[in-house]
Structure formats: structure tokens, C-alpha cells
């Protein structure tokens, strides 16, 4: 770094010479002090936006650094023998008022500039071919723009504008943040783009993503997991490496983020969103709500993510290659004080969406669902999935709005869950009965849907133990940190692998799901 560190940003500088008048004093090109102001005589001084100390004076956000310049005008000048001090005995000189004014004004501008720099950048797929949504956070109002192009270096020639909304956290401090959303359109399928986001007040660094391919005739690869926290996110380093290696087209986070996004007046949510940025800024990060998002009516979840549809990410669906993926909220069954009508509203939407997806089986044969709390599990706890008549499975009293019958009747192929901090794969199942395709190939043309519980990405609550004896419908159980790889090869073959982070990436479960294109509208 050159002598004379900047005040506020790269365009502002303060250079002082020993025994000299002001050599250059500018902030964004404006002269702040008279050119003949006599300034202190202790060498080249730079101001940085860290904290405190101007000799015995302190100012939040700044400190004075002393250094000898290689190009100082007086080579005989020596560092002062004693620490700099400031005496008010004779009264401060006009020069000191000028300098303090620079400190205060530069500090305010530096702080404001930093608060406008985008952070917590992440992508989502809005459900429209050739599109990608970029989302980020600032702490002050700012314009919402994404600059993007095909080249890593040089000018990014394409521009897209969006909007921002003020989010006020429900905590005692009522912290304010601005959530920015910009949707890029007209992207070429499968092409890699470079982008940055922000405004004239501050820009992010550059990121890269690959636009999703369009149509059903390609083979998407996804990473699937739930229950990842800001503390103990065991699977995140491997996910980050594999994402940067281009192994995934999208991420499915099946509920429970940060533990919890609202904690510490939403600072834990900020920390988590920064942690996942290397992953989420590179591939679409698709979500569903979990029980740990409940506080303040799921406000942090609804504000921080941007999913397809108009329900603020509570339930939605989208197409990816030969699959139709449905995300929904199991939490409407448990937090009914936010509105019992949501149970019926979501259920009716699911019915309509499944009917439409079933009618489109010729183009997109796979129907995959993701919801946080599972219908079944064999863990040693008292969660809903351990009950024979679980709420998610059977619905409200009288069997109203139960999801098992709905998904079975519409021939849902694969159901992804989390909540339990472990991995469990079930045999094809309906109403506690196993419906394997055959003894030799249970997942080839199965007569019931497949359930995968993948909630072991890592959080402060650690792993969940299993009951001593597996249930007859439980095919494999893994109590290790990790995540699931999902490869939708084509319209008939789907590949699932469980990656163990405890065993340095070893594949601890590997299964193919095979279903013919015909006869998939129902299991009946």
C-alpha cells in the first residue's frame, strides 16, 4: 500500500509531510481544507477504517498510522522521538479543527460506503427458462443492479436492474437491512456468466454461475441437505469445494438454517448467509422452511430468500431437466397460530400443482417433493415422524389434509425430508407397508414412493441417534455428518448417493431409482 492511506475509499487520500503545509487533501475530488493549512509535523500519515486512536484522542472508526515514505521529500527526517500528543493548553489550531473535520466526515462517508457494499449474495432460479435471480443485503438504501457478461476480466457489458425492500427484524433492536433482488433474463442455456452486484455506492466482487439448461433432455446434478447451522456446519467446506469444481447445478436446502436466523437480533442469520455465499452465489440455492425459521412468522426466511411463485418461498414448484420439483411447508401443520387457513391453502395448491405435473409426465416424468419434517423416521426422539399417526402423514383430526395419500395418489416418485440430524433411506412405502419393485431390485419400478431423510449437514444440536432396532420399512440408517447427491440422469433413471463428511467424503449409501415412463401417474 502506498504511503498516505485513504480516508473513506480508494478515491480519497490524506498526505501530510514533516513541517510542510498540506500536500494533497481530497475526498472524491473536493478540497476539504485550505491549501495553506499548517498540519502537524510527524511525517506521512494515513487513515484507515479500523478503530480508534489519534494519539491520546480517539475517534470511532479511525486510527493514525505513522510511516516513513520511500519518496518522502526530506530524507534526513526521522520518526519523532516521542509519541504524538495534543495539548489544549494553548487552544487547538485551525489546522487541528480541519484535521478533525476530515476524520469525522471521512469516517461517516467510509461507514456509509461500507454499508452499501453488497454482502450475503446468493442465487435462485425463478422458474423461467433463461433466467436467474441474484439477491443480496445492504445496510443502507442503494440501487439494485447486476453487471454481467461472459469474460472473467474486463468490463461486464450487460446490465439488469431490480428493486430492494426494507426488512426490519423482529428482535428487540429492530435491526434494519435492505434486501435486493435482480432477475437476469435472456441467459443462454448452459453458458457460464461472470457477474457482480451493487450500485455506484459499492460493488461486490465478481462471481460466476452457469445458466441452467432448458428443456427436459439433460441430466441435472444436485446437492441435498437440511439442518445446517452457522455453528458446526460440518458439510459446508466439502460442499463449497465441490460447488466450485462445478459438480452441482443447484442446491436443495430442506429447511432449518443457521440455528437460528433470528438469533441475536438476526446477526446469526447474517453470519450464516455470509458462510454459504461461496456456494449460494455460484448455483441456485433452493429452499423450504423448517421449524427453526418460525420466529416472527418466518420473517427472516421470507425476507432473505427469493423463490418462484408468490408465497415468499413457503410453497412453490419448478422444473429442472426431466423433473418437476415441489417445495412445501410442513410447518403450517404445527404453527397454526399464524393461520390455520394456510393448511388448506397449501393443500389445495399442492393438489392443483400435482394434477398439472401428472398431466405433463411425458415431458417431465419425475415428480420430486421437498418438505422439512418427515412422515416416517426411526430416530430415538419424540418428533412427529416417530408417531404412528404423524401430522404430516395423516393431517388434522379426521384425516383432513394429510400428505401421504395425496402424494401416493399422484404417483410422487421421491420425497426429500430433513429435520432428523441423520440420514435414513426407506424402502418404497405407503401406509407402513413396503412396496418394493422386487426382492432383487426393490427400487426398480417400485409400487410406492421413496423417502430420503437427509438432515445431517451439521448444526449446534449435533447428530440425532436412532432407536436401537430399525423398523421393517427402514432400508439404511447413517449417523454421520454429510449430505446427499441427487443425479437425475434421464426420465427413467435417478441416482442417489450419501456422502459422509466424517469419512472424508466416502459414499455410504448408493442407490438407483428406476421407473418406466409409462404408468407413473399413480401407484394404484
Number of C-alpha atoms within 10 A of each C-alpha: 5 8 20 23 21 23 26 25 18 10 11 18 22 21 19 23 23 18 14 16 18 19 14 16 20 18 21 12 10 9 11 15 19 12 12 11 17 18 20 19 15 21 24 22 23 21 24 20 20 12 12 16 15 17 12 11 10 13 14 13 19 23 21 20 16 16 14 16 16 9 8 14 11 12 10 6 14 11 13 11 7 6 10 12 9 13 8 7 6 6 9 11 12 13 18 16 12 16 18 14 14 20 22 15 16 24 22 14 16 20 15 16 18 19 19 23 22 26 21 23 23 26 27 25 25 21 17 13 19 18 18 24 21 27 28 26 28 22 19 17 17 22 18 22 22 25 20 22 19 15 14 15 9 7 11 18 10 12 13 14 17 16 15 19 13 16 18 17 20 17 14 8 11 12 14 15 19 22 24 28 24 20 19 21 13 11 18 16 15 14 12 16 19 18 22 20 29 24 18 12 16 18 19 18 12 15 17 19 21 19 23 24 20 16 14 19 15 15 19 21 20 21 23 27 28 33 30 28 25 24 16 15 22 21 22 22 15 16 22 17 13 14 21 16 9 13 15 21 23 24 23 20 27 30 28 27 26 27 20 22 29 24 14 12 17 22 15 20 24 19 16 22 23 16 19 20 20 21 24 25 22 25 27 27 23 22 28 29 28 27 21 19 23 21 16 13 13 20 18 21 27 18 19 23 21 26 27 19 14 10 12 17 23 23 23 23 23 16 20 26 23 24 23 24 18 21 25 24 24 27 24 24 19 15 14 12 9 13 11 13 11 16 21 15 11 20 18 13 14 21 14 12 16 23 13 11 25 21 13 14 20 15 17 22 27 31 24 20 19 27 28 30 29 26 25 27 31 22 21 14 14 8 16 18 21 17 14 13 15 18 23 25 24 19 18 14 9 8 13 13 21 21 19 18 16 16 25 20 15 19 23 26 27 21 20 24 29 28 26 27 28 28 30 26 21 21 23 25 21 18 14 12 12 19 20 20 18 12 8 8 13 18 22 18 19 22 24 27 24 22 23 23 30 30 33 31 31 28 24 14 13 18 18 18 17 19 13 9 10 14 12 11 19 19 12 14 20 19 16 22 26 33 28 26 20 19 19 23 16 20 23 17 17 18 16 18 18 25 24 23 22 13 12 10 15 13 15 15 17 12 12 16 19 20 21 12 16 10 12 21 22 15 18 11
